[in-house]
């Protein structure tokens, strides 16, 4: 850093021909400029400027050094301008990772409006249920279930996200409806197993509150008696299989609502629907966010932050 400061001071003195003018432009004293250049010369072991009381000129070594520094210094100046522009102008490539149900239902349909507002932004979207890529692969923004425990990111809640236990009316007519979570072992389960995870996604239910304590989340690992008859790596595939009557599935509420409202699916184990899950928007916790990131964050919150589909009570469609 000390060498860079000396190089910058030297370049401005050489271009302007004056310590005083360079000092005014750099916002420091002429004495500080002279000292910075002297330290640079000492470090390099060469004299760059020939100084006298009346004249300032470049030595031969100084001329050669200045010629070599001009292009790198121009690159640094361009980089500084670009960094400043990034905080002021919404443009450039934006890398976003999002859970697929939210992306399909809310984000992708709204993108024409986003691009109309911000024609300078290019969007790269990855659909993934895993939270790790947000940190490890340097995404700008993430839409995830649950808050990341990382101080480098802000987590803003977009609303609750229930996982509903569902079945088609035809399946329930033939096999009956489970009355307790333990009854699921007697049914055909449709299970999510995402490619970036080692194990299938467990069914999550809420236990009933008792005089001895409050209702608590309960995980039903989809192995053994709860192993899925049909396993799929995509929620849309599970939704289609569930509507076809293949078995019982757990699906995100926003994805299931159209089928519930149309009567193609029914909610089972309504009293055991897990509460407390939240959908979050994650982005870097910096005061000066790039304008493209700020534009996307504001747009997402405007378009579906607190969307009524997230907070709707699905109990009216219970079997």
C-alpha positions as CSV (number, residue, x, y, z in Angstrom):
1,X,0.0,0.0,0.0
2,X,2.9,2.4,0.8
3,X,4.4,1.7,-2.6
4,X,1.1,2.3,-4.3
5,X,0.7,5.6,-2.5
6,X,4.1,6.7,-3.6
7,X,3.4,5.7,-7.2
8,X,0.2,7.6,-7.3
9,X,1.9,10.7,-5.9
10,X,4.8,10.4,-8.3
11,X,2.6,10.0,-11.3
12,X,0.6,13.2,-10.5
13,X,3.7,15.2,-9.8
14,X,5.2,14.0,-13.1
15,X,2.1,14.8,-15.1
16,X,1.5,18.2,-13.4
17,X,5.1,19.2,-13.0
18,X,4.5,20.6,-9.5
19,X,4.4,19.2,-6.0
20,X,2.0,22.0,-5.0
21,X,-0.5,21.2,-7.8
22,X,-0.3,17.5,-7.1
23,X,-0.9,18.0,-3.4
24,X,-4.0,20.1,-4.1
25,X,-5.4,17.5,-6.4
26,X,-4.6,14.6,-4.0
27,X,-5.9,16.6,-0.9
28,X,-2.7,16.3,1.1
29,X,0.2,18.7,1.8
30,X,3.2,19.2,-0.6
31,X,5.5,17.9,2.2
32,X,3.5,14.7,2.4
33,X,3.7,14.3,-1.4
34,X,7.5,14.8,-1.3
35,X,7.9,12.3,1.6
36,X,5.8,9.6,-0.2
37,X,7.9,9.9,-3.4
38,X,11.1,9.8,-1.4
39,X,10.1,6.6,0.3
40,X,9.2,5.1,-3.1
41,X,12.6,6.1,-4.5
42,X,14.3,4.6,-1.4
43,X,12.3,1.4,-1.8
44,X,13.2,1.1,-5.6
45,X,16.8,2.2,-5.0
46,X,16.6,4.7,-7.9
47,X,16.1,8.4,-8.3
48,X,12.9,9.2,-10.2
49,X,12.8,13.0,-9.9
50,X,15.6,15.6,-10.3
51,X,14.7,18.4,-7.8
52,X,16.1,21.9,-7.4
53,X,14.8,25.1,-6.0
54,X,13.6,26.3,-9.4
55,X,13.1,23.2,-11.5
56,X,11.5,19.7,-11.3
57,X,12.3,17.1,-13.9
58,X,12.2,13.4,-14.5
59,X,15.3,11.4,-14.5
60,X,15.8,8.9,-17.3
61,X,14.8,6.1,-14.9
62,X,11.8,8.2,-13.8
63,X,10.6,8.6,-17.5
64,X,10.9,4.8,-18.0
65,X,9.1,4.1,-14.7
66,X,6.2,6.6,-15.5
67,X,5.7,5.0,-18.9
68,X,5.4,1.6,-17.4
69,X,3.0,2.8,-14.7
70,X,0.6,4.7,-17.0
71,X,-1.5,1.8,-18.2
72,X,-1.8,0.0,-14.8
73,X,-2.8,3.3,-13.2
74,X,-5.4,3.9,-15.9
75,X,-6.8,0.4,-15.2
76,X,-7.1,1.3,-11.5
77,X,-8.9,4.5,-12.3
78,X,-11.3,2.6,-14.6
79,X,-11.9,0.0,-11.8
80,X,-12.6,2.8,-9.3
81,X,-15.1,4.5,-11.7
82,X,-16.8,1.1,-12.3
83,X,-17.1,0.4,-8.6
84,X,-18.6,3.9,-8.1
85,X,-21.0,3.3,-11.0
86,X,-22.1,0.0,-9.5
87,X,-23.4,1.8,-6.4
88,X,-25.2,4.4,-8.5
89,X,-26.4,2.7,-11.7
90,X,-28.4,-0.6,-11.8
91,X,-26.6,-2.5,-14.4
92,X,-24.4,-5.5,-14.8
93,X,-24.8,-9.3,-14.1
94,X,-26.8,-10.2,-11.0
95,X,-26.5,-13.8,-9.6
96,X,-29.5,-15.0,-7.8
97,X,-30.3,-18.4,-6.2
98,X,-33.9,-19.2,-5.2
99,X,-36.0,-22.1,-4.0
100,X,-37.8,-23.4,-7.1
101,X,-41.5,-23.1,-5.9
102,X,-41.1,-19.4,-5.2
103,X,-39.2,-18.8,-8.4
104,X,-41.8,-20.5,-10.6
105,X,-44.8,-18.9,-8.9
106,X,-43.7,-15.4,-8.1
107,X,-40.2,-14.4,-9.4
108,X,-40.1,-15.6,-13.0
109,X,-43.6,-14.4,-13.9
110,X,-42.6,-10.9,-12.6
111,X,-39.3,-10.7,-14.5
112,X,-40.7,-8.8,-17.6
113,X,-41.6,-5.9,-15.3
114,X,-38.2,-6.1,-13.6
115,X,-36.3,-6.0,-16.9
116,X,-38.5,-3.1,-18.2
117,X,-37.5,-1.1,-15.1
118,X,-33.9,-2.1,-15.2
119,X,-32.8,-2.8,-18.8
120,X,-29.1,-2.7,-17.8
121,X,-29.3,-5.7,-15.5
122,X,-28.5,-9.3,-16.7
123,X,-29.9,-12.0,-14.4
124,X,-28.4,-15.4,-13.8
125,X,-30.9,-17.5,-11.8
126,X,-30.1,-20.9,-10.1
127,X,-33.0,-22.9,-8.7
128,X,-31.8,-24.9,-5.7
129,X,-33.2,-26.0,-2.3
130,X,-29.8,-25.9,-0.7
131,X,-28.6,-22.8,1.2
132,X,-24.9,-23.4,1.0
133,X,-24.3,-22.1,-2.6
134,X,-25.4,-18.6,-1.4
135,X,-22.2,-18.4,0.6
136,X,-19.8,-20.7,-1.2
137,X,-20.5,-19.7,-4.8
138,X,-20.9,-15.9,-4.3
139,X,-24.4,-15.3,-5.3
140,X,-25.6,-11.7,-4.9
141,X,-29.1,-12.5,-3.6
142,X,-30.7,-15.7,-2.2
143,X,-34.3,-16.6,-1.5
144,X,-34.4,-19.4,1.0
145,X,-36.4,-21.1,3.7
146,X,-34.8,-20.2,7.1
147,X,-32.3,-17.5,7.9
148,X,-28.6,-18.0,7.3
149,X,-26.5,-17.8,10.4
150,X,-23.9,-15.6,8.8
151,X,-23.2,-12.0,9.7
152,X,-22.1,-11.3,6.2
153,X,-25.8,-11.4,5.0
154,X,-29.0,-9.6,5.9
155,X,-32.0,-11.9,6.2
156,X,-35.4,-10.2,5.5
157,X,-38.5,-12.2,6.0
158,X,-40.9,-12.5,3.1
159,X,-43.5,-14.3,5.1
160,X,-44.4,-17.8,6.5
161,X,-43.9,-20.9,4.4
162,X,-46.0,-23.9,5.5
163,X,-45.3,-27.4,4.2
164,X,-48.7,-29.0,3.6
165,X,-49.4,-32.7,3.8
166,X,-51.7,-33.4,0.8
167,X,-53.5,-36.1,-1.2
168,X,-55.9,-36.3,-4.1
169,X,-59.6,-37.0,-3.3
170,X,-59.4,-40.3,-5.3
171,X,-56.5,-41.5,-3.2
172,X,-58.3,-40.7,0.0
173,X,-61.5,-42.4,-1.2
174,X,-59.5,-45.6,-1.8
175,X,-57.1,-45.6,1.1
176,X,-58.7,-43.4,3.7
177,X,-57.1,-40.3,5.4
178,X,-54.3,-40.6,8.0
179,X,-55.5,-39.4,11.4
180,X,-52.1,-39.1,13.1
181,X,-48.6,-38.7,11.8
182,X,-47.8,-42.3,12.7
183,X,-50.6,-43.4,10.3
184,X,-48.4,-42.2,7.4
185,X,-46.5,-45.5,7.7
186,X,-49.6,-47.3,6.3
187,X,-49.8,-45.0,3.3
188,X,-48.0,-44.5,0.0
189,X,-45.7,-41.6,0.3
190,X,-44.4,-39.3,-2.4
191,X,-40.9,-38.1,-1.3
192,X,-38.6,-35.2,-2.4
193,X,-35.0,-36.1,-2.8
194,X,-33.0,-33.2,-4.2
195,X,-29.8,-34.0,-6.1
196,X,-27.7,-31.8,-3.9
197,X,-28.6,-33.7,-0.7
198,X,-27.6,-37.1,0.5
199,X,-30.9,-38.1,2.1
200,X,-34.5,-37.7,1.0
201,X,-36.4,-34.8,2.6
202,X,-38.2,-35.9,5.8
203,X,-41.9,-35.2,6.4
204,X,-42.2,-32.4,9.0
205,X,-45.2,-32.3,11.3
206,X,-46.2,-30.4,14.4
207,X,-47.1,-32.4,17.5
208,X,-50.2,-31.5,19.5
209,X,-49.7,-29.3,22.6
210,X,-50.3,-31.1,25.9
211,X,-50.6,-30.0,29.5
212,X,-46.9,-31.0,29.9
213,X,-45.7,-28.7,27.1
214,X,-46.2,-26.8,23.9
215,X,-46.5,-28.3,20.4
216,X,-43.1,-29.1,18.9
217,X,-41.8,-29.8,15.4
218,X,-41.4,-33.5,14.6
219,X,-39.3,-34.9,11.8
220,X,-40.4,-38.2,10.1
221,X,-37.4,-39.4,8.2
222,X,-38.5,-40.9,4.9
223,X,-36.7,-44.2,5.4
224,X,-37.9,-47.7,6.5
225,X,-41.7,-47.8,6.8
226,X,-41.9,-44.2,5.6
227,X,-39.7,-44.8,2.5
228,X,-41.4,-43.2,-0.6
229,X,-43.2,-45.2,-3.2
230,X,-42.4,-42.4,-5.6
231,X,-39.3,-40.2,-5.2
232,X,-38.7,-37.0,-7.2
233,X,-36.0,-34.3,-7.3
234,X,-38.5,-31.5,-8.1
235,X,-41.6,-30.2,-6.3
236,X,-43.5,-29.8,-9.6
237,X,-43.0,-33.5,-10.2
238,X,-44.3,-34.3,-6.7
239,X,-47.3,-32.0,-7.2
240,X,-48.2,-33.8,-10.5
241,X,-47.8,-37.2,-8.9
242,X,-50.0,-36.2,-5.9
243,X,-52.7,-34.8,-8.2
244,X,-52.6,-38.1,-10.1
245,X,-53.5,-40.0,-6.9
246,X,-50.2,-41.8,-6.5
247,X,-50.0,-41.0,-2.7
248,X,-49.4,-38.4,0.0
249,X,-46.9,-35.6,-0.4
250,X,-45.6,-32.6,1.5
251,X,-45.5,-29.5,-0.7
252,X,-45.0,-25.8,-0.1
253,X,-48.3,-24.0,0.5
254,X,-48.0,-21.5,-2.4
255,X,-47.5,-24.3,-4.9
256,X,-50.4,-26.4,-3.5
257,X,-53.0,-23.6,-3.2
258,X,-54.3,-23.7,-6.9
259,X,-54.9,-27.4,-6.6
260,X,-56.5,-27.1,-3.2
261,X,-58.8,-24.3,-4.4
262,X,-59.8,-26.3,-7.4
263,X,-60.5,-29.4,-5.3
264,X,-57.7,-31.5,-7.0
265,X,-56.0,-32.0,-3.6
266,X,-57.1,-32.1,0.0
267,X,-55.1,-31.2,3.1
268,X,-54.6,-34.1,5.5
269,X,-53.2,-33.9,9.1
270,X,-54.3,-30.3,9.2
271,X,-53.7,-30.0,13.0
272,X,-50.2,-31.2,12.5
273,X,-49.1,-28.7,9.8
274,X,-45.7,-27.4,10.9
275,X,-45.7,-23.7,11.9
276,X,-42.8,-21.4,12.2
277,X,-41.0,-21.8,8.9
278,X,-40.2,-18.5,7.2
279,X,-39.2,-17.5,3.7
280,X,-36.2,-15.1,3.7
281,X,-34.5,-12.8,1.2
282,X,-30.7,-12.8,1.8
283,X,-28.2,-10.3,0.5
284,X,-24.9,-8.9,1.7
285,X,-24.9,-6.8,4.8
286,X,-23.1,-3.8,3.3
287,X,-24.0,-0.1,3.6
288,X,-23.1,0.5,-0.1
289,X,-24.9,-2.3,-1.9
290,X,-24.4,-2.4,-5.7
291,X,-27.4,-0.6,-7.3
292,X,-28.3,-3.8,-9.2
293,X,-28.6,-5.7,-5.9
294,X,-30.6,-3.0,-4.2
295,X,-33.0,-2.8,-7.3
296,X,-33.6,-6.5,-7.1
297,X,-34.1,-6.6,-3.3
298,X,-36.6,-3.7,-3.5
299,X,-38.4,-5.4,-6.4
300,X,-38.8,-8.8,-4.7
301,X,-40.1,-7.2,-1.5
302,X,-42.6,-5.1,-3.6
303,X,-43.8,-8.0,-5.7
304,X,-44.3,-10.8,-3.2
305,X,-43.1,-9.8,0.3
306,X,-46.0,-10.8,2.6
307,X,-47.9,-12.3,-0.3
308,X,-51.4,-13.5,0.7
309,X,-50.7,-17.0,-0.6
310,X,-48.0,-17.3,2.1
311,X,-50.3,-16.4,5.0
312,X,-53.5,-18.0,3.7
313,X,-55.1,-20.5,6.1
314,X,-55.4,-23.8,4.2
315,X,-57.5,-25.6,6.8
316,X,-60.8,-25.0,4.8
317,X,-59.5,-27.5,2.3
318,X,-58.8,-30.2,4.8
319,X,-60.0,-33.7,4.1
